[in-house]
Amino acid sequence: MLDTIAITLPEKDFRIKYPDRFNPNAGAVFNPVFGDTGLIKAIYNPTKAEKTRGYKPRLTLMKRPYTERARAIWLKIEFSAPKLIFGNNFEELQSNDLEAVLTALHQALTDMGIETAYEALRSARVSAIHYSKNILLERATPCFLLIQALEKLDLTQTDFRNGGQMVKYHASTYEIALYDKVKDLEQASKYGDKRGIETDYGCMDDLFADKRKPEVLRFEARLTSRKIKPLFKTLGFTQDCTLNDLFNASLSRAVLLHYWQTITNGLYLMNIDTKDIERLVHAIRAAFPKKRPGKIMELIGFIAVCQNLGVRGARLALGLKNHQWYRLKADTKVLENSKTCPRFLILNGIKQQLEEFIPLERQDIVIEGLI
């Protein structure tokens, strides 16, 4: 449903018992004469010793100069909700798990020397939230094949990382990431957390020890506070940006489906079967009875180049003008709508899992027995 959440508490809603655990010492941040040149921060990341006693959030104490005291100082609390409950983020939460998350978060903060009220956490403002879904695949369908298919779609500002194990679309106020979750854990376990996509892998190191490893595609929509309200308005939601309101499975499902539609908007260019040219020619003639042989060949060539170079690569390689580009895309869309042998049924199957939105449980992913 969701994973990482960042909430903020104003100064009136918390007290720090151990300021020396922050770097620099949190006491300096509260000093009225300290920090008049810009935003200052004091960070408290749990030590290895603390992590052995259970998952803990990351804390950042911040102070904005030249601001009235009531709004000048606040505490940012960043945590993985499923790791708080399960010790891993392969298992997934449901909307009715909010009370359990609040209880676990309150206890973790108490252990770290942060005094705050339970209800203050519930009503805390959310500054960032990662809605997510772990999509369980058949073992015969490795994640990298799906990521390779996504690589060919018409996406901008996209990174493909970790040897093709991840695709990431990023903008100024949000980021979309799809990656092989098991491979990411393996890489972090082998080379260290800095080589992984997430943070805090320690609690998951032995999750698949002596077990068969599943194929899990991770899909995340990482939203900042500036993106949350405009996006929710588009989707027809009116929630406030509090932890209580954003901890919502229906909202998570709507967000992920929205971005899945955005990502796969160019899938029709890849869906058409080019192996059976005779069938493709007949399909084009049926869809466009007046199209001349030269235009039929042009459309077949366009589809083939897109499927080999990717959509963006095809446009660059062919040097198409805008009117040519949009005409060929429109013609190809008509062919896809005519049910011309979809090639990426697995990608279409991912949408079905997003629509059903059934949370994964431990028995779904941890399979007894050696590979």
NUKEPA-101082 format. One record per residue (C-alpha): y, z, x; residue number from 1. Coordinates in steps of 0.1 Angstrom, whole numbers. Layout:
<rs>
[[Y, Z, X], NUM]
...
</rs>
This chain:
<rs>
[[0, 0, 0], 1]
[[24, 10, 27], 2]
[[24, 23, 62], 3]
[[54, 32, 83], 4]
[[83, 49, 66], 5]
[[116, 61, 81], 6]
[[136, 87, 61], 7]
[[168, 104, 69], 8]
[[179, 140, 61], 9]
[[216, 151, 63], 10]
[[224, 182, 84], 11]
[[224, 205, 53], 12]
[[187, 197, 46], 13]
[[171, 207, 79], 14]
[[172, 232, 107], 15]
[[158, 227, 142], 16]
[[140, 258, 157], 17]
[[132, 243, 191], 18]
[[162, 221, 202], 19]
[[148, 219, 237], 20]
[[120, 197, 225], 21]
[[145, 169, 220], 22]
[[158, 147, 248], 23]
[[186, 154, 254], 24]
[[186, 190, 240], 25]
[[194, 189, 203], 26]
[[219, 217, 208], 27]
[[243, 194, 225], 28]
[[244, 171, 195], 29]
[[255, 199, 172], 30]
[[283, 208, 197], 31]
[[316, 196, 180], 32]
[[331, 185, 214], 33]
[[300, 165, 225], 34]
[[298, 128, 218], 35]
[[331, 111, 211], 36]
[[324, 77, 226], 37]
[[299, 63, 201], 38]
[[266, 71, 183], 39]
[[245, 96, 202], 40]
[[208, 103, 198], 41]
[[183, 130, 208], 42]
[[147, 120, 205], 43]
[[115, 140, 199], 44]
[[83, 121, 204], 45]
[[51, 143, 201], 46]
[[34, 150, 233], 47]
[[-2, 142, 240], 48]
[[-11, 179, 235], 49]
[[5, 179, 201], 50]
[[-12, 147, 191], 51]
[[-46, 162, 198], 52]
[[-39, 187, 170], 53]
[[-32, 159, 145], 54]
[[-9, 130, 139], 55]
[[28, 138, 140], 56]
[[60, 119, 131], 57]
[[87, 107, 155], 58]
[[121, 123, 152], 59]
[[156, 111, 161], 60]
[[186, 134, 157], 61]
[[218, 113, 154], 62]
[[255, 120, 154], 63]
[[283, 96, 145], 64]
[[317, 105, 160], 65]
[[349, 106, 140], 66]
[[331, 113, 108], 67]
[[334, 143, 85], 68]
[[308, 169, 95], 69]
[[288, 166, 63], 70]
[[279, 130, 71], 71]
[[282, 131, 109], 72]
[[247, 144, 118], 73]
[[214, 134, 104], 74]
[[177, 135, 113], 75]
[[156, 104, 111], 76]
[[119, 110, 105], 77]
[[95, 81, 111], 78]
[[59, 83, 103], 79]
[[28, 64, 92], 80]
[[18, 78, 58], 81]
[[-19, 68, 60], 82]
[[-22, 83, 95], 83]
[[-9, 116, 82], 84]
[[-37, 116, 55], 85]
[[-66, 98, 70], 86]
[[-59, 98, 108], 87]
[[-59, 60, 107], 88]
[[-41, 32, 89], 89]
[[-72, 11, 81], 90]
[[-77, 32, 50], 91]
[[-51, 27, 23], 92]
[[-31, 50, 1], 93]
[[-24, 48, -37], 94]
[[7, 57, -57], 95]
[[-9, 91, -67], 96]
[[-12, 101, -30], 97]
[[26, 109, -27], 98]
[[20, 147, -31], 99]
[[-6, 147, -4], 100]
[[17, 127, 19], 101]
[[46, 151, 12], 102]
[[24, 182, 19], 103]
[[11, 167, 51], 104]
[[45, 156, 63], 105]
[[60, 190, 55], 106]
[[33, 208, 75], 107]
[[37, 184, 104], 108]
[[74, 190, 106], 109]
[[69, 227, 103], 110]
[[45, 225, 133], 111]
[[72, 206, 152], 112]
[[98, 233, 145], 113]
[[117, 215, 118], 114]
[[126, 236, 88], 115]
[[132, 217, 56], 116]
[[125, 219, 19], 117]
[[96, 201, 3], 118]
[[119, 186, -23], 119]
[[144, 174, 3], 120]
[[116, 152, 17], 121]
[[108, 138, -17], 122]
[[144, 128, -24], 123]
[[152, 117, 12], 124]
[[168, 83, 17], 125]
[[146, 56, 31], 126]
[[161, 37, 60], 127]
[[130, 15, 66], 128]
[[97, 9, 50], 129]
[[66, -12, 59], 130]
[[47, -23, 28], 131]
[[13, -35, 39], 132]
[[-22, -46, 29], 133]
[[-54, -46, 50], 134]
[[-73, -77, 39], 135]
[[-110, -75, 45], 136]
[[-126, -108, 55], 137]
[[-161, -120, 57], 138]
[[-175, -116, 93], 139]
[[-180, -154, 95], 140]
[[-142, -159, 90], 141]
[[-124, -144, 121], 142]
[[-87, -136, 117], 143]
[[-76, -160, 144], 144]
[[-87, -190, 123], 145]
[[-64, -179, 95], 146]
[[-35, -172, 120], 147]
[[-40, -207, 135], 148]
[[-37, -222, 100], 149]
[[-5, -202, 94], 150]
[[8, -215, 127], 151]
[[10, -250, 113], 152]
[[30, -241, 82], 153]
[[68, -247, 79], 154]
[[81, -214, 91], 155]
[[112, -207, 112], 156]
[[119, -179, 136], 157]
[[82, -174, 141], 158]
[[64, -158, 171], 159]
[[27, -162, 178], 160]
[[15, -134, 201], 161]
[[-14, -117, 218], 162]
[[-34, -149, 223], 163]
[[-30, -162, 188], 164]
[[-40, -128, 172], 165]
[[-6, -123, 155], 166]
[[20, -143, 137], 167]
[[55, -128, 131], 168]
[[84, -140, 111], 169]
[[116, -121, 117], 170]
[[151, -121, 103], 171]
[[180, -96, 108], 172]
[[171, -73, 79], 173]
[[133, -77, 76], 174]
[[102, -88, 95], 175]
[[68, -102, 83], 176]
[[38, -97, 105], 177]
[[2, -108, 101], 178]
[[-24, -99, 127], 179]
[[-60, -91, 136], 180]
[[-60, -54, 131], 181]
[[-93, -47, 149], 182]
[[-84, -68, 179], 183]
[[-50, -50, 181], 184]
[[-67, -17, 182], 185]
[[-91, -29, 209], 186]
[[-63, -42, 230], 187]
[[-43, -10, 228], 188]
[[-74, 11, 236], 189]
[[-81, -10, 267], 190]
[[-46, -16, 281], 191]
[[-25, 11, 265], 192]
[[-3, 15, 234], 193]
[[25, -7, 249], 194]
[[2, -37, 247], 195]
[[-4, -31, 210], 196]
[[16, -41, 179], 197]
[[18, -6, 164], 198]
[[24, 28, 179], 199]
[[2, 59, 180], 200]
[[-33, 45, 184], 201]
[[-47, 77, 198], 202]
[[-59, 90, 164], 203]
[[-80, 58, 159], 204]
[[-97, 53, 193], 205]
[[-131, 63, 181], 206]
[[-129, 48, 146], 207]
[[-154, 21, 153], 208]
[[-174, 37, 181], 209]
[[-210, 26, 178], 210]
[[-202, 8, 145], 211]
[[-201, -28, 134], 212]
[[-165, -39, 135], 213]
[[-150, -56, 104], 214]
[[-127, -85, 102], 215]
[[-94, -71, 89], 216]
[[-62, -92, 86], 217]
[[-31, -70, 84], 218]
[[-2, -82, 64], 219]
[[31, -62, 66], 220]
[[66, -67, 52], 221]
[[89, -45, 73], 222]
[[121, -39, 54], 223]
[[153, -22, 65], 224]
[[176, -4, 41], 225]
[[199, -34, 40], 226]
[[171, -56, 27], 227]
[[155, -32, 2], 228]
[[180, -33, -27], 229]
[[187, -71, -27], 230]
[[150, -78, -25], 231]
[[141, -54, -53], 232]
[[169, -69, -75], 233]
[[153, -103, -69], 234]
[[119, -90, -79], 235]
[[132, -72, -110], 236]
[[129, -36, -97], 237]
[[157, -10, -100], 238]
[[144, 18, -78], 239]
[[166, 41, -58], 240]
[[160, 41, -20], 241]
[[143, 74, -20], 242]
[[108, 83, -8], 243]
[[98, 93, -43], 244]
[[109, 59, -58], 245]
[[97, 36, -30], 246]
[[62, 51, -27], 247]
[[49, 28, -53], 248]
[[18, 5, -54], 249]
[[32, -19, -80], 250]
[[64, -24, -59], 251]
[[43, -29, -27], 252]
[[22, -55, -44], 253]
[[52, -74, -57], 254]
[[69, -74, -22], 255]
[[38, -87, -4], 256]
[[31, -113, -30], 257]
[[67, -125, -28], 258]
[[65, -129, 10], 259]
[[30, -144, 9], 260]
[[44, -171, -14], 261]
[[72, -177, 10], 262]
[[49, -180, 40], 263]
[[24, -203, 23], 264]
[[50, -224, 6], 265]
[[41, -253, 30], 266]
[[3, -248, 25], 267]
[[0, -280, 4], 268]
[[8, -301, 35], 269]
[[-23, -286, 51], 270]
[[-46, -285, 21], 271]
[[-53, -323, 18], 272]
[[-86, -335, 32], 273]
[[-80, -363, 57], 274]
[[-117, -367, 67], 275]
[[-125, -389, 37], 276]
[[-98, -416, 40], 277]
[[-112, -437, 12], 278]
[[-110, -408, -12], 279]
[[-75, -400, 0], 280]
[[-63, -436, -5], 281]
[[-77, -436, -41], 282]
[[-59, -403, -47], 283]
[[-26, -417, -35], 284]
[[-30, -448, -56], 285]
[[-39, -427, -87], 286]
[[-8, -405, -81], 287]
[[15, -434, -72], 288]
[[3, -466, -88], 289]
[[34, -486, -76], 290]
[[33, -475, -40], 291]
[[28, -504, -15], 292]
[[1, -504, 12], 293]
[[27, -497, 39], 294]
[[40, -466, 21], 295]
[[4, -455, 15], 296]
[[-3, -457, 53], 297]
[[30, -440, 60], 298]
[[20, -410, 38], 299]
[[-15, -408, 53], 300]
[[0, -408, 88], 301]
[[25, -381, 78], 302]
[[-2, -358, 65], 303]
[[-24, -363, 96], 304]
[[5, -356, 120], 305]
[[14, -324, 101], 306]
[[-21, -312, 102], 307]
[[-24, -318, 140], 308]
[[11, -308, 152], 309]
[[21, -284, 124], 310]
[[49, -291, 99], 311]
[[78, -284, 122], 312]
[[61, -302, 150], 313]
[[56, -333, 129], 314]
[[92, -334, 119], 315]
[[104, -332, 155], 316]
[[78, -357, 168], 317]
[[84, -383, 141], 318]
[[122, -379, 142], 319]
[[124, -381, 104], 320]
[[158, -382, 87], 321]
[[164, -357, 59], 322]
[[158, -381, 31], 323]
[[125, -393, 46], 324]
[[114, -357, 53], 325]
[[120, -345, 18], 326]
[[105, -377, 2], 327]
[[73, -374, 22], 328]
[[70, -336, 15], 329]
[[75, -342, -23], 330]
[[48, -370, -23], 331]
[[24, -347, -5], 332]
[[31, -319, -30], 333]
[[20, -342, -58], 334]
[[-12, -349, -40], 335]
[[-19, -312, -36], 336]
[[-13, -306, -72], 337]
[[-39, -332, -80], 338]
[[-66, -309, -66], 339]
[[-73, -331, -36], 340]
[[-99, -311, -19], 341]
[[-81, -279, -7], 342]
[[-91, -271, 29], 343]
[[-78, -236, 32], 344]
[[-95, -218, 3], 345]
[[-97, -187, 24], 346]
[[-59, -185, 26], 347]
[[-59, -189, -12], 348]
[[-85, -160, -13], 349]
[[-60, -137, 5], 350]
[[-36, -142, -24], 351]
[[-64, -130, -48], 352]
[[-68, -98, -28], 353]
[[-31, -92, -29], 354]
[[-31, -97, -67], 355]
[[-60, -73, -72], 356]
[[-45, -48, -47], 357]
[[-75, -26, -44], 358]
[[-70, -1, -16], 359]
[[-96, -1, 12], 360]
[[-116, 31, 17], 361]
[[-135, 43, 47], 362]
[[-168, 30, 36], 363]
[[-153, -5, 33], 364]
[[-144, -7, 69], 365]
[[-166, 17, 89], 366]
[[-201, 2, 88], 367]
[[-230, 22, 102], 368]
[[-252, 6, 128], 369]
[[-246, -14, 160], 370]
[[-233, -50, 159], 371]
</rs>
